[in-house]
Amino acid sequence: MRIFVLGATGYLGGGLVARFVADGHQVRGLARTAQAAAALEAREVAPVLGDLELDPDGALDAAGQADAVVFAPQLLIEPERQVVGAFLDRMAGSGRTFVFTSGTGVLGRLTAGDWCEETFAEDDPFIPYKLVAGRVQTESLVRAAADRGVRALVIRPPLIWGPTPHGHVALTYQSVAKTGAACYVGRGLNMYSHVHVEDLANLYALALEKGASGALYHAVSGEVANRWIAESVARDLGVEARSVTLDEAIDIWGKFVTLIMLGVSSRSRSPRARRELGWTPTRHCILDQVGQPALRALARPPPAERPLTPA
């Protein structure tokens, strides 16, 4: 299969192209710079130079030559919808496959660290989290393209983790560098369902093979309370685990990360992916990351600036 991956140089995109190449597909990936293009070539991925927002023509042309387009970049909500619409317009009537990557952030509840019992399967009704509610409109745009001659489907991953630093565990190690403690928001009982990047790549492979046009698939392998993550990191480093307020969390991690990830409960299930695609994840505990040298390195404070000395 000829697969064109948008976002091929990102965390998820890198996992996807590795899987597709290993499966023997002809893989192309969008690259915004010559350096990114060289990195793709080193992974046996043919680069397509372009920018989805500033210079999309090359990517749109490449989409017309692919059997499947996998959309996995990180864009702001409104530009994302415009870009996705342009690809669907280009692919209308072709019968080819378009896979849109959303995220379970749309299911989020800002609990400030409190537990939330709500958990959602793929097609359960819900009220979208207002900060990312616009992404649900893009999901609907994609799924409706099934009526325009596009084999279009949506994958909605939860928190993604893997062999390199990414997600809540990495952010908790970073909090040690800034505060000397492994921090969590409020009571730390909020949970964000998660999946290993290799299990997620397996879901994409299965969706390309036999996913239903117009379908939505979740990809969940487990969930862990943020406080448990902080306590595990604290034990690993020999520091304390400490609760912080939302305002303190914003000082540590920034507003976006706090209000989209660490202060939020986003719990989901994936019965449709398991039933229709036969998806079975093999890595279930995000705490398996704890203790990795690359994560421990995140807990080191940056070197202090040396005082200037006279020449």
Secondary structure as GFF3:
##gff-version 3
##sequence-region A 1 311
A	DSSP	beta_strand	2	6	.	.	.	ID=ss1
A	DSSP	alpha_helix	11	22	.	.	.	ID=ss2
A	DSSP	beta_strand	26	31	.	.	.	ID=ss3
A	DSSP	alpha_helix	34	42	.	.	.	ID=ss4
A	DSSP	beta_strand	46	49	.	.	.	ID=ss5
A	DSSP	alpha_helix	57	64	.	.	.	ID=ss6
A	DSSP	beta_strand	68	71	.	.	.	ID=ss7
A	DSSP	alpha_helix	77	91	.	.	.	ID=ss8
A	DSSP	beta_strand	97	101	.	.	.	ID=ss9
A	DSSP	three_ten_helix	104	107	.	.	.	ID=ss10
A	DSSP	beta_strand	109	110	.	.	.	ID=ss11
A	DSSP	three_ten_helix	130	132	.	.	.	ID=ss12
A	DSSP	alpha_helix	134	144	.	.	.	ID=ss13
A	DSSP	three_ten_helix	145	148	.	.	.	ID=ss14
A	DSSP	beta_strand	151	156	.	.	.	ID=ss15
A	DSSP	beta_strand	159	161	.	.	.	ID=ss16
A	DSSP	alpha_helix	168	179	.	.	.	ID=ss17
A	DSSP	beta_strand	182	185	.	.	.	ID=ss18
A	DSSP	beta_strand	194	196	.	.	.	ID=ss19
A	DSSP	alpha_helix	197	210	.	.	.	ID=ss20
A	DSSP	beta_strand	216	218	.	.	.	ID=ss21
A	DSSP	alpha_helix	226	237	.	.	.	ID=ss22
A	DSSP	beta_strand	241	244	.	.	.	ID=ss23
A	DSSP	alpha_helix	246	253	.	.	.	ID=ss24
A	DSSP	alpha_helix	255	257	.	.	.	ID=ss25
A	DSSP	pi_helix	258	262	.	.	.	ID=ss26
A	DSSP	beta_strand	264	265	.	.	.	ID=ss27
A	DSSP	alpha_helix	271	277	.	.	.	ID=ss28
A	DSSP	three_ten_helix	286	289	.	.	.	ID=ss29
A	DSSP	alpha_helix	293	298	.	.	.	ID=ss30
###
